[in-house]
Amino acid sequence: MEACGSAHYWANAISDFGHTVRLMPPAYVKPYVKRSKTDAADAEAICEAVTRPTMRFVPAKLREEQTAGVVLKTRELFVRQRSQTANAMRAHGRVRDHRRHRHDQHH
């Protein structure tokens, strides 16, 4: 399978049934896509890419690793939103101060 967010989940689920799952980095599959991005074209590219002797595979993330990744991404989102809010408040304060300063000059 091509490695993506949900591929790690499915790799673990399929492994639970005793199958061997191998994940390929998307960048290694992309050169084999011959036409527009469709499921059929992706499947054909994966089939072509997996036959290459130089193909590299990535290990599936464990459920604990996936959970830790979600926690980290959520934290990064909150930090980014907090910074955006602080910057917006700072910018709003400057605009208000600038308007007050212009108003005071004219009166």
C-alpha positions in Angstrom: 0.0 0.0 0.0 1.0 3.6 -0.4 1.8 5.1 3.0 -0.6 7.8 4.1 -2.5 8.6 7.3 -5.1 5.9 7.0 -2.7 3.3 5.5 -1.1 2.8 8.9 -4.5 2.0 10.5 -5.3 -0.4 7.7 -1.9 -2.0 7.8 -2.4 -2.8 11.5 -5.9 -4.1 10.9 -4.8 -6.3 8.0 -1.8 -7.5 10.0 -4.1 -8.7 12.7 -5.5 -11.2 10.2 -2.0 -12.6 9.6 -1.1 -10.8 6.4 2.2 -9.2 5.7 1.7 -5.5 4.8 4.3 -3.4 3.1 3.9 0.4 2.9 5.6 2.5 0.2 6.4 6.2 0.6 4.1 8.2 -1.8 7.1 9.9 -3.3 8.4 6.5 -4.5 5.0 5.6 -6.1 4.4 9.0 -7.8 6.8 8.4 -10.8 4.7 5.4 -11.8 1.4 7.2 -12.1 0.8 7.5 -15.8 -2.4 9.5 -15.9 -4.8 11.5 -13.8 -5.1 10.8 -10.0 -7.8 8.1 -9.7 -8.0 5.0 -7.6 -7.4 2.8 -10.6 -4.4 4.8 -11.7 -3.0 4.8 -8.2 -3.5 1.0 -7.9 -1.7 0.5 -11.2 1.2 2.7 -10.1 1.5 0.8 -6.8 1.5 -2.6 -8.7 4.2 -1.3 -10.9 6.3 0.3 -8.2 6.2 -2.7 -5.9 7.9 -4.9 -8.5 11.0 -2.7 -8.6 14.0 -4.3 -6.8 15.1 -0.9 -5.4 11.7 -0.1 -3.8 12.0 0.9 -0.2 9.3 0.3 2.4 8.4 2.1 5.6 7.2 0.3 8.7 3.6 0.7 9.7 3.2 2.9 12.7 1.9 1.2 15.8 -1.4 2.3 17.3 0.4 4.0 20.1 2.6 5.9 17.6 -0.5 7.0 15.7 -2.2 8.2 18.9 1.0 10.1 19.9 1.0 11.7 16.5 -2.6 12.9 16.8 -1.8 14.4 20.2 1.2 16.2 18.8 -0.6 17.5 15.8 -3.5 18.7 18.0 -1.1 20.5 20.3 0.7 22.2 17.3 -2.8 23.3 16.0 -3.6 24.9 19.4 -0.3 26.7 19.6 -0.7 28.0 16.1 -4.2 29.2 16.8 -3.1 30.9 20.0 -0.3 32.7 18.2 -2.8 33.8 15.5 -5.2 35.1 18.1 -2.4 37.0 19.9 -1.2 38.5 16.7 -4.7 39.5 15.7 -5.3 41.1 19.1 -2.0 43.0 18.8 -2.8 44.2 15.3 -6.3 45.3 16.4 -4.7 47.3 19.3 -2.3 49.1 16.9 -5.2 50.0 14.6 -7.2 51.4 17.5 -4.3 53.3 18.9 -3.4 54.7 15.5 -7.0 55.9 15.0 -7.1 57.5 18.4 -3.8 59.2 17.8 -5.1 60.6 14.4 -8.4 61.7 16.1 -6.4 63.5 18.9 -4.3 65.4 16.3 -7.3 66.8 14.5 -9.0 68.0 17.7 
